[in-house]
Amino acid sequence: MRDASLEHLKTLIATPSPSGFEQPVAHLYRNYVSEFADKVITDVMGNVSACINPQAAMRIMYAGHMDEIGFIVHFIDEDGFLFFNTIGGTDVATEIGQRVWVHGKERVQGVIGRKAIQTLKADESKQTPTLKDLWIDIGATSREQAEAVVKIGSPVTLQTEFAALLGSNATARAFDNKAGLFIGGEIVRRLAEEGGLHPDVGLYALGTVQEEIGSRGAQTAAFNLAPHTALAVDMGVAMDYPLARPEEQGRLDLGKGPGISQGPNTNPIVLDILLKAALEESIPYQLQAYGDKSPTDARLLQTNRSGVATGLLSVPLRYMHTPSEVLCLNDVEATIDLVCGYCRRIRPDTDFTPW
Ligand SMILES: [Zn+2]
């Protein structure tokens, strides 16, 4: 990966964006794509769209959600401890003892506290804690002291940032889905610099908001844009670690390329074009099968207006929605190649009707 791109990915990860609080990351995405896109638009929901060939009648929508899971402060007690609920689905057991940033009137350090193990009753120590058992300690000794820097409604994010692991693997919080947003910026850059997009085909690479709480941004953006075809790129649950049972939901390994979803979430013509691009350009991929509705932006793209020819690509990710997600940067690169390959194969008259 070129150095400037890797630095951009690290910056996206270092910047907080819980659902509803995506503005700092939206700002970064806008700045990055404005160098390459013909047009960059931010809508009332906060979605950012980077477009190449805005005059074209054929429209491709790319969706990589900008938001991450997080927390929000909903009560401050008289001793200055903060109580909170989650933004999106978090794994509570992984949060105890984590350092957090509370994004209040200023950015404040905090830790997620719980009763000490020495004070847990026998039955308590066997149970998984719930959010009701946790609080955030910012070191304040009174509500007044806490309220000087934090307010009800302040968002909270985990502190863990990007770190390289062995090989091409890396760890961070919120690869889900800063990696998908990053891929959106890279496809705009690559298609602008290297060309290949048909002049009468328009690409709209969107950083969407609020995916983690129901793909609200993708829903409104797709309605506004009315694309003919759409690709959602999100993280896929890897099945290549100890105790993983691929029998339950299929195999997905780090380092073997993005998962390509097939089944009811995928338009068959989109699937054919994706597979053709992968084959012709020797891009690694893994087939995935999922029979229920997709828990990603793809679900709302597919059923937008009178229907959109949709595909879903999943970057394999270990330990999803924990402070230390792990992915392989080669899979991110392969996903960029595959999305570019798909876009270059769309023609103004491509018919997505499954006959
Ligand atoms: Zn996601």
Boltz pocket constraint, residues with backbone or C-beta under 6 A from the ligand:
constraints:
  - pocket:
      binder: B
      contacts: [[A, 65], [A, 67], [A, 176], [A, 177], [A, 211], [A, 234], [A, 235]]
      max_distance: 6.0
